[in-house]
Amino acid sequence: MQDALFPKPSCPEDKVVSASQAYIKSLSDSVHSAEGLQLKKKAKGKQSSFDPKKPKRLWVYVAKEFPAWQQKYIDALQEFYDEVSVF
């Protein structure tokens, strides 16, 4: 019989890290899905430059801030954001 409790977190959840992890997981799922589609096309005999035997590389770029043109719209949305009305 196992009586051990699930460990309690040593610090509060970091929402930025959680959101980043969710994004990377979603991106990884999308890449695997795209590879699967390419393999299906290849199996059907369709022309494809995808070679499953070649090594794959994915670059993920991260910015510390948004470009000015995007920040302008984010600021406008935040001005009208009402946390109470969001379900």
Buried (B, 14 or more C-beta within 10 A) or exposed (E): EEEEEEEEEEEEEEEEEEEEEEEEEEEEEEEEEEEEEBEEEBEEEEEBEEEEEEEEEEEEEEEEEEEEEEEEEEEEEEEEEEEEEEE
